[in-house]
Amino acid sequence: MTTTMPPDPAAKKSARARAVKPKRKRLSPAEAARIEALFARFEAAEPAPATELAYRNPYTLVVAVALSAQATDKSVNKATERLFAVADTPQAMIELGEARLTEAIKTIGLYRTKAKNVIALSRILVDRYGGEVPLSREALQALPGVGRKTASVVLNELGVEPAIAVDTHVFRVSHRLKLSDAPTPEGVEQDLMARVPERWRTRAHHWLILHGRYVCVARRPKCEVCPVADLCPSRALYLGM
């Protein structure tokens, strides 16, 4: 007798977890040279950019990135400084418990939901992976509270897979620098993975997010101190604001 199994939600999530494959878009020689110059300048200014989130190991990186959704890195670091001192492994986090974790991160947005997710993903890591973080996109995105962006940040930061996670800063900067005109984060990610030269892909996320955080800010971009202002097609729109 053949039994028909209902659709597996995890399988659907697994299918969505596949890495974005760069879609090659033909660039003019002038545009390719401009993009080369952009990232050469970023590299000259900061050869080894890194996340501003504080973490101790792959597990605390996953937790920190998950907590940073709709929150600033500064607010997350303030909360995790004490948290990671007492719980920097999945088992220790489970022993800490949801109530005390909730109290520890209550200054972060959506802290109740995030606390539930951190405890849930910690249990999965202990039960299925012996307390270790699986370093594959599919396995990471199957964890509660870990979406594509979180997985991309983790894999890229740990040097597992070149990935360009697209948050609000990266989205804004990519459009202003005309690296993408896509209307969605997924589309911007595809454009960046196709257009950013391979040797810079592991660092591109950090350069773009830091540029958006400190120079190309949302309301009044600081074009007068921007190191790539002469390469920016949007510069004329903001000068003199």
C-alpha positions in Angstrom: 0.0 0.0 0.0 1.4 3.4 -1.0 1.0 6.2 1.4 0.9 9.7 0.1 2.8 12.1 2.4 1.6 15.7 2.8 4.0 18.4 1.5 6.9 19.0 3.8 7.2 22.8 4.7 10.9 22.2 5.6 11.5 20.9 2.0 9.9 24.1 0.6 12.2 26.2 2.8 15.1 24.0 1.8 14.4 24.8 -1.9 14.4 28.5 -1.2 17.7 28.2 0.7 19.8 27.7 -2.4 22.4 30.3 -3.0 21.7 33.0 -5.5 23.7 32.3 -8.7 25.1 35.5 -10.2 23.2 36.4 -13.4 25.7 37.7 -15.8 24.7 41.1 -17.1 26.6 42.6 -19.9 28.3 45.8 -18.8 29.8 48.4 -21.0 33.6 48.8 -20.7 33.1 52.2 -19.1 30.7 50.8 -16.5 32.9 47.8 -15.7 35.8 50.2 -15.2 33.7 52.4 -12.9 32.7 49.4 -10.7 36.4 48.3 -10.6 37.4 51.8 -9.5 34.6 51.9 -6.8 35.7 48.7 -5.1 39.4 49.5 -5.5 38.7 52.7 -3.5 36.8 50.9 -0.8 39.7 48.4 -0.5 42.3 51.2 -0.3 40.3 52.8 2.5 39.6 49.6 4.5 41.4 46.5 3.2 39.8 44.1 5.8 36.3 45.2 6.7 34.4 43.1 9.2 31.0 43.1 10.9 30.5 45.5 13.8 28.6 42.8 15.7 30.5 41.3 18.6 30.8 37.6 18.6 33.0 34.8 20.1 32.3 31.8 17.8 30.0 30.7 15.0 27.1 30.2 17.4 27.3 33.6 18.9 27.6 35.1 15.4 24.4 33.4 14.4 22.6 34.7 17.5 24.0 38.2 17.2 23.0 38.4 13.5 19.5 37.0 14.3 19.1 39.6 17.1 20.2 42.4 14.8 17.1 42.3 12.6 15.3 45.6 12.9 17.9 46.7 15.5 21.2 48.5 15.5 24.5 46.6 15.9 25.2 48.9 18.9 22.1 47.9 20.7 22.8 44.2 20.0 26.4 44.5 21.3 25.2 46.2 24.4 22.8 43.3 25.2 25.1 40.5 24.1 28.1 41.7 26.1 26.6 40.3 29.3 24.6 37.6 27.6 27.5 35.9 25.9 29.5 36.0 29.1 27.1 33.5 30.6 25.7 31.7 27.4 28.0 31.4 24.4 27.1 27.9 23.4 23.7 26.3 22.5 23.6 24.2 25.7 24.4 27.2 27.9 21.7 29.2 26.2 19.1 26.4 26.8 20.2 26.3 30.5 19.8 30.1 30.7 16.2 29.6 29.6 13.8 31.7 27.7 12.7 33.9 30.6 16.2 35.1 31.5 17.1 35.4 27.8 14.1 37.6 27.2 15.1 39.8 30.1 18.7 40.0 28.8 17.6 41.3 25.3 14.6 43.3 26.2 16.2 46.5 24.9 16.2 45.0 21.4 13.2 45.3 19.1 11.0 42.2 18.8 12.9 40.7 21.8 10.2 38.3 22.8 10.0 36.6 19.4 13.8 36.6 19.1 14.2 35.0 22.5 11.8 32.2 21.5 13.7 31.7 18.2 17.2 31.7 19.9 16.1 29.0 22.4 14.4 27.0 19.6 17.5 27.1 17.3 19.7 26.3 20.2 17.7 23.1 20.9 18.0 22.1 17.2 21.8 22.7 17.3 22.1 20.5 20.4 19.7 17.7 19.2 20.8 17.5 15.6 24.3 18.9 15.3 25.9 18.1 18.6 26.0 21.7 19.6 27.8 22.9 16.5 26.6 25.3 13.9 26.1 23.7 10.5 28.0 25.8 7.9 25.7 25.2 5.0 23.1 27.7 3.7 20.3 25.1 3.6 20.9 24.0 7.2 21.2 27.5 8.5 18.1 28.8 6.9 16.1 25.9 8.4 16.8 27.3 11.9 14.1 29.3 13.6 14.6 33.0 13.1 17.4 32.6 10.5 16.5 33.9 7.1 18.4 34.3 3.9 20.1 37.5 5.0 21.3 36.1 8.4 22.6 33.0 6.7 24.4 35.1 4.1 26.1 37.3 6.8 27.2 34.2 8.8 28.6 32.3 5.8 30.4 35.3 4.4 31.8 36.5 7.8 33.2 33.0 8.4 34.6 32.7 5.0 32.5 29.7 4.0 30.7 31.2 1.0 31.0 34.6 -0.7 27.6 36.3 -0.1 26.3 39.8 -0.2 23.5 40.2 2.3 21.2 43.1 1.4 19.9 45.2 4.3 18.5 48.7 4.1 22.0 50.3 3.9 23.2 48.0 1.1 19.9 48.4 -0.7 20.2 52.2 -0.6 23.8 52.4 -1.5 23.5 49.9 -4.3 20.8 52.1 -5.9 22.6 55.4 -5.4 25.8 53.9 -6.9 23.8 52.4 -9.7 25.0 48.9 -8.9 21.4 47.8 -9.1 18.0 49.1 -10.0 16.2 46.0 -8.7 13.1 46.7 -6.6 13.7 43.9 -4.1 16.6 42.8 -1.8 16.7 39.5 -3.7 17.1 41.3 -7.0 19.8 43.6 -5.6 21.6 40.6 -4.3 21.6 39.0 -7.7 22.8 42.2 -9.4 25.6 42.6 -6.9 26.8 39.0 -7.1 26.9 39.4 -10.9 28.5 42.8 -11.0 31.0 42.9 -8.1 34.3 41.4 -9.3 34.9 38.0 -7.7 38.0 39.0 -5.7 35.9 41.6 -3.8 32.7 39.7 -3.2 33.5 38.5 0.4 34.1 42.1 1.5 31.5 43.9 -0.6 28.8 43.5 2.0 30.9 45.1 4.7 32.0 48.0 2.5 28.5 48.8 1.3 26.9 48.5 4.7 29.6 50.7 6.4 29.4 53.2 3.6 25.7 53.4 4.0 25.9 53.6 7.8 28.5 56.4 8.0 28.7 58.2 4.7 25.9 57.5 2.3 23.2 58.0 5.0 19.5 58.0 4.2 18.5 61.6 4.6 21.6 63.7 4.0 24.4 61.7 2.4 27.8 63.1 3.1 28.9 63.6 -0.5 31.5 66.1 0.4 33.5 63.5 2.3 32.6 60.5 0.2 35.7 58.7 -1.2 33.7 57.6 -4.3 31.7 60.7 -5.0 33.2 61.3 -8.4 32.2 57.8 -9.4 28.6 58.2 -8.1 25.9 58.8 -10.7 23.6 60.1 -7.9 26.0 62.8 -6.6 24.3 65.7 -8.3 21.0 64.9 -6.6 22.4 65.4 -3.1 25.1 68.1 -3.4 23.9 71.3 -1.8 21.2 69.7 0.3 
